[in-house]
Amino acid sequence: MSTTHSRRAYDHLKSKLISGELAPGSRILYGPVGKELGISATPVREAIGMLVNEGFVDLVPQLGAVVRKIEREELIELYEMREALEPYVAEKAAERMSENHLQFLQQHYLAMQEITQQVLTGEVDAEDMKTIKSFEEHDLAFHKTILDSCGNEIMIRTVENSHVLTRIFSTNRHRYDAELMHATCEDHERILKALLQGDAIAAQVAMRQHIRKGLEVTLHFTANPADRRWRL
């Protein structure tokens, strides 16, 4: 990416994709994005070009830049790729993770637990976008911390992109409830415990189970779009 403005536009748009503010099928207009950031359309165009190359956005005749709609089969393929790679990443992380990374991991896990507890006590609403965004951000950061510990740059880029694609899809297919949040925290607790103990095999197994459950949840809401809750 050639300029600081292009980088800003890229980060800005990617954040909106992850949060669900830019949903699949949404148009991305160069002018309004540039105005929002106080920059010209040129760096926005460069940023969108990068998002196109990464598979997040399509250039459609008559419409321009449009957020990709991810089909069911592609979603399954993405989770299959994650299942092939991320247990290996977790295994390597158990062997290499620094104390700083372990501390970050615990912080994100505890933040997710706190949000879940607030939902359970009625302090916050699980369907409030601010709540969802906060939970999602810590969830993504939890996985990214593990990923950053594996030491394989190609794998980091590949898995990061698959995370964003699945996040775009799932954010716009369902809302969290306390039960689903609790289940996610339980999965993360198993992964965290294995990493703290340096148990590579347990970390691998826990990550594989977590990814399989993620696919199960997302496919459930894909098949039942009117369903607002998840039951294990």
C-alpha contacts under 8 A as a table, 3 or more apart, distances in Angstrom:
res1	aa1	res2	aa2	distance
1	M	6	S	6.45
1	M	7	R	6.48
1	M	46	E	7.43
1	M	47	A	7.52
1	M	50	M	7.81
2	S	6	S	6.77
2	S	7	R	7.95
3	T	6	S	5.13
3	T	7	R	6.40
3	T	43	P	7.32
4	T	7	R	5.03
4	T	8	R	6.21
5	H	8	R	5.01
5	H	9	A	6.17
5	H	39	I	6.95
5	H	43	P	5.81
5	H	44	V	7.90
6	S	9	A	5.10
6	S	10	Y	6.06
6	S	43	P	4.30
6	S	44	V	6.06
6	S	46	E	6.14
6	S	47	A	5.37
7	R	10	Y	5.00
7	R	11	D	6.10
7	R	47	A	6.87
8	R	11	D	5.25
8	R	12	H	5.98
9	A	12	H	5.04
9	A	13	L	6.10
9	A	33	V	7.77
9	A	34	G	7.82
9	A	37	L	7.39
9	A	43	P	6.92
9	A	44	V	5.59
9	A	47	A	5.90
10	Y	13	L	5.32
10	Y	14	K	6.04
10	Y	44	V	7.41
10	Y	47	A	4.66
10	Y	48	I	7.00
10	Y	50	M	7.71
10	Y	51	L	7.56
11	D	14	K	5.14
11	D	15	S	6.04
12	H	15	S	5.28
12	H	16	K	6.47
13	L	16	K	5.09
13	L	17	L	6.26
14	K	17	L	4.96
14	K	18	I	6.23
15	S	18	I	5.19
15	S	19	S	6.15
16	K	19	S	5.15
16	K	20	G	6.06
16	K	21	E	5.02
16	K	22	L	5.44
17	L	20	G	5.29
17	L	21	E	6.23
17	L	22	L	4.99
17	L	23	A	6.74
17	L	164	V	7.84
17	L	168	I	5.93
18	I	21	E	7.76
18	I	164	V	6.15
18	I	167	R	5.91
18	I	168	I	5.41
18	I	171	T	7.63
19	S	22	L	7.62
19	S	133	K	5.96
19	S	136	E	7.76
19	S	168	I	7.49
19	S	171	T	7.06
20	G	23	A	5.31
20	G	168	I	6.17
20	G	171	T	5.68
20	G	172	N	6.13
22	L	26	S	6.03
22	L	67	V	7.18
23	A	26	S	5.55
23	A	67	V	6.69
23	A	168	I	7.11
23	A	172	N	6.54
24	P	66	V	7.63
24	P	67	V	4.84
24	P	68	R	5.31
24	P	69	K	4.83
24	P	70	I	7.59
24	P	168	I	7.42
24	P	169	F	7.47
24	P	172	N	7.85
25	G	66	V	5.73
25	G	67	V	5.10
25	G	68	R	6.08
25	G	69	K	6.00
26	S	66	V	5.48
26	S	67	V	5.39
27	R	63	L	7.18
27	R	64	G	7.19
27	R	65	A	5.75
27	R	66	V	4.41
27	R	67	V	6.51
28	I	33	V	7.67
28	I	64	G	7.59
28	I	65	A	5.34
28	I	66	V	5.95
28	I	67	V	7.48
29	L	32	P	5.87
29	L	33	V	6.37
29	L	64	G	7.80
29	L	65	A	7.14
30	Y	33	V	5.40
30	Y	34	G	6.07
30	Y	41	A	5.32
30	Y	44	V	5.84
30	Y	45	R	6.45
31	G	34	G	5.13
31	G	35	K	6.11
31	G	40	S	7.52
31	G	41	A	5.64
32	P	35	K	4.98
32	P	36	E	6.04
33	V	36	E	5.05
33	V	37	L	6.36
33	V	41	A	7.82
33	V	44	V	7.05
34	G	37	L	5.21
34	G	38	G	5.74
34	G	39	I	4.80
34	G	40	S	5.31
34	G	41	A	5.41
34	G	44	V	6.29
35	K	38	G	4.89
35	K	39	I	6.24
35	K	40	S	7.38
36	E	39	I	7.92
39	I	43	P	7.49
40	S	43	P	6.52
40	S	44	V	7.21
41	A	44	V	5.10
41	A	45	R	6.10
42	T	45	R	5.08
42	T	46	E	6.38
43	P	46	E	4.91
43	P	47	A	6.13
44	V	47	A	5.03
44	V	48	I	6.15
45	R	48	I	5.13
45	R	49	G	6.16
46	E	49	G	5.01
46	E	50	M	6.50
47	A	50	M	5.19
47	A	51	L	6.44
48	I	51	L	4.93
48	I	52	V	6.10
48	I	57	V	7.40
48	I	65	A	7.42
49	G	52	V	5.03
49	G	53	N	6.28
50	M	53	N	5.03
50	M	54	E	6.25
51	L	54	E	5.03
51	L	55	G	6.28
51	L	56	F	5.37
51	L	57	V	5.66
52	V	55	G	5.18
52	V	56	F	5.81
52	V	57	V	4.63
52	V	58	D	5.76
52	V	59	L	7.37
53	N	56	F	7.77
54	E	57	V	7.86
54	E	161	N	7.19
55	G	58	D	7.39
55	G	68	R	7.64
56	F	67	V	6.27
56	F	68	R	5.78
56	F	165	L	6.74
57	V	65	A	6.43
57	V	66	V	5.57
57	V	67	V	4.47
57	V	68	R	5.03
58	D	64	G	7.97
58	D	65	A	5.74
58	D	66	V	5.28
58	D	67	V	6.24
58	D	68	R	5.80
59	L	63	L	7.61
59	L	64	G	5.16
59	L	65	A	4.60
59	L	66	V	6.22
60	V	63	L	5.36
60	V	64	G	5.04
60	V	65	A	6.31
60	V	66	V	6.76
61	P	64	G	6.07
63	L	66	V	7.26
69	K	169	F	7.85
70	I	74	E	6.40
70	I	75	L	6.50
70	I	165	L	7.93
70	I	169	F	6.56
71	E	74	E	5.36
71	E	75	L	6.22
72	R	75	L	5.04
72	R	76	I	6.34
72	R	219	L	7.79
72	R	222	T	7.82
73	E	76	I	5.14
73	E	77	E	6.29
74	E	77	E	4.94
74	E	78	L	6.15
75	L	78	L	5.07
75	L	79	Y	6.37
75	L	166	T	6.86
76	I	79	Y	5.20
76	I	80	E	6.11
76	I	215	L	7.20
77	E	80	E	4.92
77	E	81	M	6.17
78	L	81	M	5.11
78	L	82	R	6.22
78	L	162	S	6.20
78	L	166	T	7.25
79	Y	82	R	4.86
79	Y	83	E	6.01
79	Y	166	T	7.88
79	Y	211	I	7.01
79	Y	212	R	7.67
79	Y	215	L	6.40
80	E	83	E	5.02
80	E	84	A	6.22
81	M	84	A	5.05
81	M	85	L	6.25
82	R	85	L	5.17
82	R	86	E	5.46
82	R	159	V	6.72
82	R	162	S	7.21
82	R	211	I	7.26
83	E	86	E	5.76
83	E	87	P	6.48
83	E	208	R	5.86
83	E	211	I	6.25
83	E	212	R	7.41
84	A	87	P	6.85
84	A	88	Y	7.43
85	L	88	Y	5.45
85	L	89	V	6.33
85	L	155	M	7.81
85	L	159	V	7.51
86	E	89	V	4.71
86	E	90	A	6.08
86	E	147	L	7.93
86	E	159	V	7.58
86	E	204	Q	7.86
86	E	207	M	6.86
86	E	208	R	7.41
87	P	90	A	5.02
87	P	91	E	6.15
87	P	203	A	7.19
87	P	204	Q	4.27
87	P	205	V	6.83
87	P	206	A	7.92
87	P	207	M	5.34
87	P	208	R	5.57
88	Y	91	E	4.98
88	Y	92	K	6.26
88	Y	204	Q	6.31
89	V	92	K	5.21
89	V	93	A	6.01
89	V	146	I	7.28
89	V	147	L	6.26
89	V	150	C	5.61
89	V	204	Q	7.88
90	A	93	A	4.91
90	A	94	A	6.18
90	A	146	I	6.51
90	A	147	L	7.55
90	A	150	C	7.56
90	A	195	L	7.85
90	A	200	A	7.08
90	A	203	A	5.57
90	A	204	Q	5.49
90	A	207	M	6.81
91	E	94	A	5.30
91	E	95	E	6.83
91	E	199	D	7.83
91	E	200	A	4.34
91	E	201	I	6.34
91	E	203	A	5.78
91	E	204	Q	5.17
92	K	95	E	5.19
92	K	96	R	6.20
92	K	149	S	7.72
92	K	150	C	5.46
92	K	200	A	6.94
93	A	96	R	4.99
93	A	97	M	5.00
93	A	146	I	6.10
93	A	147	L	7.50
93	A	149	S	5.27
93	A	150	C	5.10
93	A	195	L	7.21
93	A	200	A	7.75
94	A	97	M	5.89
94	A	194	A	7.34
94	A	195	L	4.79
94	A	196	L	7.58
94	A	197	Q	7.87
94	A	198	G	4.71
94	A	199	D	6.08
94	A	200	A	5.07
94	A	203	A	6.89
95	E	198	G	6.09
95	E	199	D	7.89
95	E	200	A	6.62
96	R	149	S	6.50
96	R	150	C	6.96
97	M	101	H	6.17
97	M	102	L	6.71
97	M	146	I	7.74
97	M	149	S	5.43
97	M	150	C	7.72
97	M	195	L	7.80
98	S	101	H	5.23
98	S	102	L	6.29
98	S	149	S	7.68
99	E	102	L	5.02
99	E	103	Q	6.17
100	N	103	Q	5.09
100	N	104	F	6.29
101	H	104	F	5.05
101	H	105	L	6.10
101	H	145	T	6.35
101	H	146	I	7.71
101	H	149	S	7.42
102	L	105	L	4.98
102	L	106	Q	6.24
102	L	195	L	7.81
102	L	196	L	7.06
103	Q	106	Q	5.14
103	Q	107	Q	6.22
104	F	107	Q	5.06
104	F	108	H	6.34
104	F	142	F	7.86
104	F	145	T	7.22
105	L	108	H	5.36
105	L	109	Y	6.21
105	L	142	F	5.57
105	L	145	T	6.45
105	L	146	I	7.71
105	L	192	L	7.31
106	Q	109	Y	5.03
106	Q	110	L	6.02
106	Q	192	L	7.33
107	Q	110	L	5.20
107	Q	111	A	6.12
108	H	111	A	5.05
108	H	112	M	6.28
108	H	138	H	5.19
108	H	139	D	7.16
108	H	141	A	6.92
108	H	142	F	5.79
109	Y	112	M	5.22
109	Y	113	Q	6.27
109	Y	138	H	7.36
109	Y	139	D	7.78
109	Y	142	F	6.97
109	Y	185	C	7.02
109	Y	188	H	6.81
109	Y	189	E	7.33
110	L	113	Q	4.93
110	L	114	E	6.12
111	A	114	E	5.07
111	A	115	I	6.34
111	A	135	F	7.94
111	A	138	H	6.99
112	M	115	I	5.18
112	M	116	T	6.20
112	M	135	F	5.79
112	M	138	H	6.43
112	M	139	D	7.26
112	M	181	M	8.00
112	M	185	C	6.77
113	Q	116	T	5.05
113	Q	117	Q	6.18
113	Q	182	H	7.62
113	Q	185	C	6.32
114	E	117	Q	5.07
114	E	118	Q	6.23
115	I	118	Q	5.05
115	I	119	V	6.32
115	I	131	T	7.47
115	I	135	F	6.86
116	T	119	V	5.11
116	T	120	L	6.24
116	T	178	A	6.12
116	T	181	M	5.90
116	T	182	H	6.35
117	Q	120	L	4.97
117	Q	121	T	6.20
118	Q	121	T	5.23
118	Q	122	G	6.07
118	Q	123	E	4.94
118	Q	124	V	5.71
119	V	122	G	5.07
119	V	123	E	5.96
119	V	124	V	5.15
119	V	125	D	5.86
119	V	126	A	5.85
119	V	177	D	7.87
119	V	178	A	6.02
120	L	123	E	7.72
120	L	178	A	5.98
121	T	124	V	7.92
122	G	125	D	6.66
124	V	128	D	7.59
124	V	131	T	7.21
125	D	128	D	5.28
125	D	131	T	7.04
126	A	131	T	6.25
126	A	132	I	6.70
126	A	175	R	7.42
126	A	176	Y	5.76
126	A	177	D	5.27
126	A	178	A	6.77
127	E	131	T	7.15
127	E	132	I	6.70
127	E	175	R	5.82
127	E	176	Y	6.38
127	E	177	D	7.20
128	D	131	T	5.30
128	D	132	I	6.31
129	M	132	I	5.00
129	M	133	K	5.93
130	K	133	K	5.13
130	K	134	S	6.17
131	T	134	S	5.26
131	T	135	F	6.19
132	I	135	F	5.17
132	I	136	E	5.96
132	I	175	R	7.60
132	I	176	Y	7.03
133	K	136	E	5.08
133	K	137	E	5.99
134	S	137	E	5.15
134	S	138	H	6.39
135	F	138	H	5.41
135	F	139	D	6.12
136	E	139	D	4.92
136	E	140	L	6.02
137	E	140	L	5.20
137	E	141	A	6.05
138	H	141	A	4.94
138	H	142	F	5.97
139	D	142	F	5.14
139	D	143	H	6.58
140	L	143	H	5.31
140	L	144	K	6.11
140	L	163	H	7.85
141	A	144	K	4.88
141	A	145	T	5.99
142	F	145	T	5.37
142	F	146	I	6.70
143	H	146	I	5.27
143	H	147	L	6.17
144	K	147	L	4.81
144	K	148	D	5.95
144	K	160	E	7.45
145	T	148	D	5.22
145	T	149	S	6.52
146	I	149	S	5.30
146	I	150	C	6.98
147	L	150	C	5.61
147	L	156	I	6.02
147	L	159	V	7.98
148	D	151	G	6.50
148	D	156	I	6.72
150	C	156	I	7.94
152	N	155	M	5.39
152	N	156	I	6.14
153	E	156	I	4.95
153	E	157	R	6.32
154	I	157	R	5.36
154	I	158	T	6.24
155	M	158	T	5.07
155	M	159	V	6.00
156	I	159	V	5.42
156	I	160	E	5.92
157	R	160	E	5.15
157	R	161	N	6.24
158	T	161	N	5.44
158	T	162	S	6.47
159	V	162	S	5.03
159	V	163	H	6.14
160	E	163	H	5.05
160	E	164	V	6.40
161	N	164	V	5.17
161	N	165	L	6.28
162	S	165	L	5.12
162	S	166	T	6.15
163	H	166	T	5.32
163	H	167	R	5.90
164	V	167	R	4.91
164	V	168	I	6.04
165	L	168	I	5.20
165	L	169	F	6.40
166	T	169	F	5.10
166	T	170	S	6.05
167	R	170	S	5.22
167	R	171	T	5.77
168	I	171	T	5.52
168	I	172	N	6.63
169	F	172	N	5.65
169	F	173	R	6.45
170	S	173	R	4.98
170	S	174	H	6.35
170	S	218	T	6.02
171	T	174	H	6.20
171	T	175	R	7.23
173	R	218	T	7.42
173	R	221	F	6.09
173	R	222	T	6.42
173	R	225	P	6.70
174	H	218	T	7.85
174	H	221	F	6.10
174	H	225	P	7.40
174	H	228	R	6.60
175	R	228	R	6.52
175	R	229	R	7.44
176	Y	180	L	6.07
176	Y	181	M	6.44
176	Y	229	R	7.26
177	D	180	L	5.48
177	D	181	M	6.18
177	D	229	R	6.31
177	D	230	W	7.36
178	A	181	M	5.07
178	A	182	H	5.97
179	E	182	H	5.07
179	E	183	A	6.17
179	E	230	W	7.23
179	E	231	R	7.42
180	L	183	A	5.04
180	L	184	T	6.19
180	L	230	W	6.30
180	L	231	R	7.74
181	M	184	T	5.12
181	M	185	C	6.25
182	H	185	C	5.08
182	H	186	E	6.20
183	A	186	E	5.07
183	A	187	D	6.34
184	T	187	D	5.18
184	T	188	H	6.28
184	T	210	H	7.89
185	C	188	H	4.99
185	C	189	E	6.01
186	E	189	E	5.00
186	E	190	R	6.42
187	D	190	R	5.30
187	D	191	I	6.42
187	D	206	A	7.00
187	D	207	M	7.91
187	D	209	Q	7.99
187	D	210	H	5.87
188	H	191	I	5.02
188	H	192	L	5.93
188	H	210	H	7.96
189	E	192	L	5.02
189	E	193	K	5.97
190	R	193	K	5.20
190	R	194	A	6.30
190	R	203	A	7.72
190	R	206	A	6.13
191	I	194	A	5.30
191	I	195	L	6.31
191	I	202	A	7.66
191	I	203	A	5.37
191	I	206	A	5.44
191	I	207	M	6.33
192	L	195	L	5.10
192	L	196	L	6.06
192	L	203	A	7.86
193	K	196	L	5.15
193	K	197	Q	6.23
194	A	197	Q	5.18
194	A	198	G	6.06
194	A	199	D	5.06
194	A	200	A	7.07
194	A	202	A	5.57
194	A	203	A	4.98
195	L	198	G	4.86
195	L	199	D	6.08
195	L	200	A	7.21
195	L	203	A	6.16
196	L	199	D	7.76
199	D	202	A	5.49
199	D	203	A	6.18
200	A	203	A	5.11
200	A	204	Q	6.17
201	I	204	Q	5.08
201	I	205	V	6.25
202	A	205	V	5.13
202	A	206	A	6.02
203	A	206	A	5.20
203	A	207	M	6.09
204	Q	207	M	5.32
204	Q	208	R	6.25
205	V	208	R	5.19
205	V	209	Q	6.28
206	A	209	Q	5.25
206	A	210	H	6.20
207	M	210	H	5.03
207	M	211	I	6.26
208	R	211	I	5.29
208	R	212	R	6.25
209	Q	212	R	5.18
209	Q	213	K	6.19
210	H	213	K	5.19
210	H	214	G	6.22
211	I	214	G	4.93
211	I	215	L	6.37
212	R	215	L	5.23
212	R	216	E	6.29
213	K	216	E	4.94
213	K	217	V	6.16
214	G	217	V	5.22
214	G	218	T	6.20
215	L	218	T	5.18
215	L	219	L	6.01
216	E	219	L	5.30
216	E	220	H	6.12
217	V	220	H	5.11
217	V	221	F	6.51
217	V	230	W	7.35
218	T	221	F	5.31
218	T	222	T	6.12
219	L	222	T	4.85
219	L	223	A	6.12
220	H	223	A	5.31
220	H	224	N	6.00
221	F	224	N	4.78
221	F	225	P	5.20
221	F	226	A	7.92
221	F	227	D	6.72
222	T	225	P	5.64
224	N	227	D	5.47
225	P	228	R	7.72
227	D	230	W	7.78
